[in-house]
Amino acid sequence: MPAAPVNEAMPTGTRATALPSLTDALRAVESLLMSGGQRTARRNAWTSVLEDRRRAKDRVEAERVLERVSSAAHS
């Protein structure tokens, strides 16, 4: 039995609409519950958290590199 052509997956005249992502849905709820200033403050705080995590990751990587260089110099 031959496989159905790919272009027949959706009936003619039907249009696929993307469902909103979870992030979009949460932002919509957030906009209903919070004033603009609160939203901005929360987003700034989250951006700071992400930046702190990135710096911590970079710091750990730098420590590993320094330990490797130090151990190689003493060998």
N, C-alpha and C positions, 0 to 999 in steps of 0.2 A: 504494500500500500504506500503510495507516494506521500511525502510530507506536504502539509499545507504551505502555500507561499507565505512569506513573512508579512507581506503587505495586506493580507486578509485577516490579520489578528484583531483588528478593530473594524466594526461595521462602518460603512461609508456614512459620512456626515457626523460621526462621533468625534468629539475632540477631547483629548486627554487634558485634564486640569491637574496641576500639581497641588498636592495637599500641603498645607502650611507645616513647616517644621516645628518641632517641639520648642525651639528657641523663639520662633515667631509667635507661637501661641503664648509662651510665657511673657514675652514683651508686650503683647496685647493686654494680658491680664494686669501686668505691671502698670501700664499706662492708665488703666481704669482706676487702680487703687492708689497710685502715688502721684503727687504733684510733680511738676517738671524738675524742681530743685532737688527733690528727694531722689528722683531717678538718676539725675546727673551725679549726685553724691555717691549713690550705690555703684554706678558704673565706674566712677573714678576709683572707688575703694577696690573694686574687683580688678581693675587694671593694675593697681598698685600691688595687689596680692600676686598676680601673674608675673609682674616684673620682679618682685622679691624672689619668687620661685626660680625664675630664670637666672638671677644673680647667684643664688645659692648653688644651682647646678653648675654654673661657670666656675664658682669658687672651688667646688669639690673637684672639678676637672683640673683646675690649675694646681691644686694640692697634689693630685696624682702625678701630674707631669713633673712637678718639683721633686717629689719623692723618687721618681724614676731617674731623673737627672742626677740627684744627690747620690743615689745608690750606685749608679754607673760611674760616677767620679771617684767613689771610694773603692771600687773593685779593681 
